[in-house]
Amino acid sequence: MSQLPLEGVKVVDFAQVFAGPACTRILADLGADVIRFEAPGRMDVTRNLIITDNDGIDHHWLRSSYFVIRNANKRGMLVDLSKPEALEAVRKLASEADVVTESFTPRVMANFGLNYEKIIETNPNVIMCSLSGYGQTGPMRDNSAYGMGLEPGSGLSSITGYKGGPPMRSGLSFTDPYSGFIGAGAILTALQYRRRTGKGQYIDLSEQEAAIPIVGAAILEHEMTGRVPERIGNRSAWAAPQGAYKCAGDDRWAVISVTNDAEFGRMAEAMGHAEWKDDLRFATVLARHENHDALDALITEWTSARDHYDVMHTLQKAGVKAAAVLDGKEILFDPHFKARGQFDVLEQPKLGKRPIPRHVAAKFGRFEAKATKHAPTLGEHNDEVLKEIGYTDEAIAAMKESGAIGTEPTLAVPANLVSMALKLPYDRYIEHGILQAIEPDYREQLGIAD
């Protein structure tokens, strides 16, 4: 394997929470040196999300799986930008960076003199990407945003939900990872452009606008017909049958999607009901749409007696699009994901060894984009990074003394409140086997030696 494609690219990263860190995790996995900034009074809020197998009493801000997953392969600094010496050091780093990323409302970076207009005064060829909720211009520019608000704000929730029911959010705040991947693609494109022209770029990425193409078909339908598309649950305007079907066991499901008559015939035969092919109710896609409820009942009768993996393999072997719906533990041990190397195992301070999902799923012949370094603890690389830009031991010691840099937060949610706030989701993770997946019975399967 040759070197990673972004080796030698330095990224100064001010992004927080999910979208921005997902973006820079991709860049880090591709070899970029990502230096991630937090503040003593404002560390990344996801450090307080303790979805782990501990009670979070000791340094709970170092135990968040949420933070660990999205920040592997990065270096970390904890700086107080209200201190002139800290701000000077950060500006120096930005003046030497290839890429600067941030995810605040527009006023924040401008207040510190770290906005694009200021950075290009000393670094004219820099690429800067602002992943804000609503963009740098427009009447909503100063509104802060999270994925749970951006889903309805982008129109996604208008088509997400069951027929006749209310709008529903996805389970993951889908706009967050989506915007992160869009941001990474934009930065990679800008790097290629700079390689050809020598010119940098400013990327104003509105996470609300980035998600709008997902509802493009619904927007087009309204523009062309005047109809407001209705929510249809797991069904499809083009495929029939399509849905999530109950399988044997507790909360086990498989998804099936049939797009043409030939495929329906293969599905019917695989399910042992070749007579369905001759049933006029199911003879065409339109007929199957009209009789979807009746067809779903027949399919469920077959799937409910079978394991969800068996449903998937039986139908895929017959040339039918089908997949088992996996819980957390099944994802970790799924043979396909395992063969693809979807998880890397890293030793994370205060947590021990943990499976870390890859953010670059594509496979390349010349390199492997994987997690090789744990997510940074608070201020873990302060000294290292400052020395690289010319700071002496004496200067670094003075910055520590003044509180310009550090390794402990000055403001953190008390651990007992975090534990209380997360009790229900914690119990649910245990119930569905996500936490047990890293317990002793499974450590060998994950490649984690005791």
N, C-alpha and C positions, 0 to 999 in steps of 0.2 A: 504494500500500500504506500502511495506517495503522500506528501504532506496535504493537510486539509486546505481547501480552496481559499479560506479567509485568513490563513495564517499571515501575520504581519499587519492585519487590520485592527486598529484600536477603536473601541466603542466606549464612550462615556455615557453611562446609563442612569438617568434620573427617574425612570418609569417605575410605577408602583402597581401593586395588586395582581392583575391577571393578564390583561391584553398586552401591555408593554413588556412585562417580564417574559411572556410567551414568545413575543417577537425577538427579544434579545437572547433568549435561550436557544432559539434556532441559529442565530448568528454565532453564538458561542460553540454550539455543537459543530458548526462548520469551520471552526478554528479561530474565530475572532477573539481578541483579548477584550472581554467585556468587564469594565470596572463599574460596579453597581454602587450607587450612593444612597445612604439613608442618613437621617438626622437623629441625634439623641432624643429630641422631643417629638420626633415623628418618624419612627421606624416604620417599615412597611406593615400595614395593618394586618396582613395575612400572617404575620408572625404570632398573632394572638389566637389563630385558629388551630387549636391543639387537637387534631384528629389523629391521635397516636395511642400507644398502649401504655401510657403513664398518666399520673395525676397532675402533671404540669407544675409541681411546686418549685422545683429547682430550675431556674433559668428557663421558664416556660417559653420565652420568646425564641429559644433555639430548638424547639421541639415540634415545630409545625410542619407536617407533611405537605400541606398546601404550599408553603413557601419553598420547601426543599425541592419539590418536583420542578418548579418553574425557574429555579435559580442555580441548578447544577452547572458546573463548568465556568462559573463566573468568579471574579474577585470582588471583595466587598470593602467599602470604606464607610465609616461613621463620622460625619463632619457636621459641625454647627455653623451654618452659613451666616449666622448673625455675628460671628467673629470675623473681623477683617482678614486675619491671617488664613483662616479656613477658606474664605471666599477667594482670596488671591490664589491659593493652591488649586482650587477647583477651576478657576478661570485659566490657569496655566495648563492644566490637563486638557481642558476644552480646546485651547489654542493649538494643541498637538494632536488632537483626535482626528480620525478619519470619519467617524460617525458620532453624532450626539442624539440621544433619544430622551423623550420626556412624555409624561402623560397627565400634566396638570391643566387647569384652566389657564387661558392666555396670560393673565396678569402675573402668575407666579414666577415664571422664568424671567420676565421683563423686570420684575422688582429686584432681582438679584443681578441684573445685567448679564444674564445668560441666555437671552433670546437670540434668535438667528441673526438679527441685524447687528448685535454687539459682537457675537462670536466671529462673524466674517470679517470684522475689522482686523483681527489678528490671524484668522484662519479662513481665507477667502474661498478655499476649495472644499470646505467641510460639507458633509451631507448631514442634514438635521431632519429628524422625523418627530413630529408632535402628534401623539395619539390621544387626542382629547375627545370628550363625549360628543361635542357638537361643532367642532372646527374652530378656527381662529377668527372667523368673521361671522356676521349675522346676529340676529337678536338673541339667540340662545348661547352665544359664545362663552359667557361667564358662568353658565350652569355646570355644576359638577355632575358626574354621571357614573353609574355602575350598570353592569349588564342587565340586572333585573328591571331597570327602567328603560334601557336602550332597546330591549326586545319589543315592547309595545311601541316605543318611540320610532322605531324603524318600520313599523307595520307588520313585523313578523307575528306578533300575537294575534293579529286580526284573522290569520288563517290557521292558527294553531289551536286545536281543541276539537271536541267531539261535536257532531252534527246536532244543532239545536241547543248546544251548551255555550257557556261563556268563553271568552278568550283564555288561553292557558300559556304559561311560560314553559320553556323547556326546563329540564332539570339541572342545567349546567350554566345558565346565563350564556347562551350560545354565542352572542355577539362578542364576548370577551376573547375566547380562543380564535374565533373567526377573524376579528380585527388584528390580533397578534400575527396571524399567518399572512394577512394582507399587508401588514406593515413590513414584515420580513421580506416579502416579495418586492415591495416598492423599494426597499433599501438595496436589495441585491441588484435590481434594475438600475438604480442610481449609481451603484459602484461600477457596474459595467459601462454606463454612460461616461462616468468620470475617467475610466480607463481609456476610453476612445477619444475623449475631448479635453480631459484635464479640468473639467468644470464640475463643481459641486451642485447640490440641489437642496431646496427646502421642500419637505413633504408635509403638507397639512392634511392629516388623516382624521376625518370625522368618523368616529366609530358608528354613529347613527347612520351616516350616509353609506359607509362601507357595507352595511348589512342590507341595504335596500335591494340590491340585485337578487337576493334570495327570494324576494316576493315579486320579482320581475314579471313572472307569468300572470300573477293576480292583477298587477297594475295594468298590464297590457290588455287583459280581458276587460277590465273596467273601461279603459280608454276606447276600446273597439266596440263594446256592446252596451256600456252604461250599467251593467250588472255589477253588484258588489259580491265578489266570490264568498261563498259560505264555507264554514268550517266543515271538514269531512272526516276528522279523526285520522285513522291510519289508512284510509282508502285513497284511491288515486283517480284522477280524471281520465287517465289513459289505460290503466291496468285493471283487470277484473278476472279473478278475485285478487284482492290485496288486503293484507291486514296482519295483525299480531294474534296468533292463535294459541289458546291454552293447551299446555302439554301436561304429561304426567308429573306429579310431584308438587311441592309447595311453591307457588309463584314462579312456575316455569313456563316459558313461552317460546314460540318460534314465529318468525316473520316469513310470509310467502307473497310473491308478486308474479302474476301471470299476465303477459302483455299481448299474447296472440292465441289463435285457436289451436295451432299445432302444439304450443306449450301446454295449453289446457288439457289437450288429449294425453300428453305424456304425464301430467300430474294425475289425471283420473286413473290411468293405468297403474302408476306407482302406488296409488292409494288403494288399489284393488277394486276400483269402481269404474271399469271401462264403460258401463252403461250410461255414465254421465255424459259421454260424448254424443249420445243419441237423444239426450233430453233437450227438447226445444227451448227450455228455459235457459240453457247454458250454451246454445249453439254458436253465439257470436259474442263479441265483447260488449255490445250494447245490451244484448239479452242478459248477459251475466251481471251487468250493472243494474238492470231493472230487478233482478232476482238475487241481489247480493246477500240479503239476509238469509234466504233459504240456503244458498250455497255455503255461506259461512257456517251455518248449523251443521251441514253435512261434513265439511272439512274439520270442524272442531270435534265431531264425533270420532274422527280418525286420529287427529293429533293428540287428543286428551288421553288416549290410551298408550301414548309413546313418549319416550324420553326426547327432550328437545334437540339433543344432538342427533339422535336417530332420525328425527323428522328432517333435519337439515341434510344429513348425508344421503338419505333415501331419495329426497327430491333433487338434490344437486346431481346425484348419479343419473337421474332421469332427464337432466337438462332443464330443470326448473329452478328459478331464482328463489333461494330460501336460506335462512340463517337462524341459528339459535340465538336467543337473547341471553346474554351472559351477565352474571353478577360479578362483583369485584374479585372474588377468589377464582372464579372460572376464567376471568380475563388473565390473571397471573399465570395460570397453568394450562391455558388453551394450547393444544399442540401446534396450531398454526402460528400463533403469536410467538410461541417458544422457538419454533423453527426460524422465524423471521428475526429473532433477537430483539423483540420489542421492549424488553426490560433489561436494564443494566443494574448491577448490584454495587452500591457504594457504601463505604463506611462514613456515616454522618455523625459529627460530634453531638453528644448528648442523646443520640438515638440509636447508635449502633448501625449494623448493616441494614440497608433498605433497598427494595426494588424501585428503580427510577425509570419511568416510561420515557422512551425516546420521543423527541419532537420532530425529528426528520425521519419519516417513515420510508422514504424512497431508498433504494439500494443502488450504490454506485460501484463501478468496477475499480476505480482508482483510490477510493478512500471510504472510510466508515465513520459516519456521523453519530457518535455515541457519547454517553455521559462518562467522563473519566475522572472528574473532580467534584467533590461534595460542594453543596451550596455554602456560601460563606457565612461564618458567624459574624456577629456585629463587629465591624471594624477590624476584621481579621487581617486585612492586607494594607492597613494604614501605612505602616513603616515601609513596607516593600514598595508600594506605589510612589510614595513621596521620595524615597531614595532614587527611584528611577528618573525623576524629574529634577534631581539635583539637590534635594534637601539633605542637610547634615544630621547626624545623630543629635547634636545640640539643638538644632532648630526643631526637630521632631519632638524632643523632650519638652521644649518650651510650649509647643502646641498642645501636648498632652496636659501640661500644667495649667494652661489657660482654659482647657475644655474645648478647644477648637476641634480636636479629634478625640475619640474614645472607643471603648468597647462595651459600654453598658448604657442602656436607655435611661433618660431622665424622666420619661413618662411611659408607663406600660400599664395595661389593664391588669389589676390584681389577679393572681392565678386562681383564687377561689371563685371570682366572678366569671372568669373564662370557663372554668369547669362547670359551673352552674348553667351558663348560657349554652354550653355545648352538650349538656347531659343527654337530651333527647336524640340529637343526631349521632352522638357517640354510641348510645345504646342501639340505634338503628344500624350503624356500621357493624357493630358486634353481631347483631341479629342476622345480618346478611353475609357474614363470613369474611368481610374485608380485613378485619383485624386478625382474625384467627389465621389468615393466610400467611402471616409472618411469624406464627408461633412455632415451637420446636418441631411439631409433626411435619411441618412443611419446609423447614429450613434447608434440608438436603436437596429438595426439588428445586429450590431457588438458587442453589449453589452457594448457600451461606453456611460456612463451617462454624461450629461452636467454638 
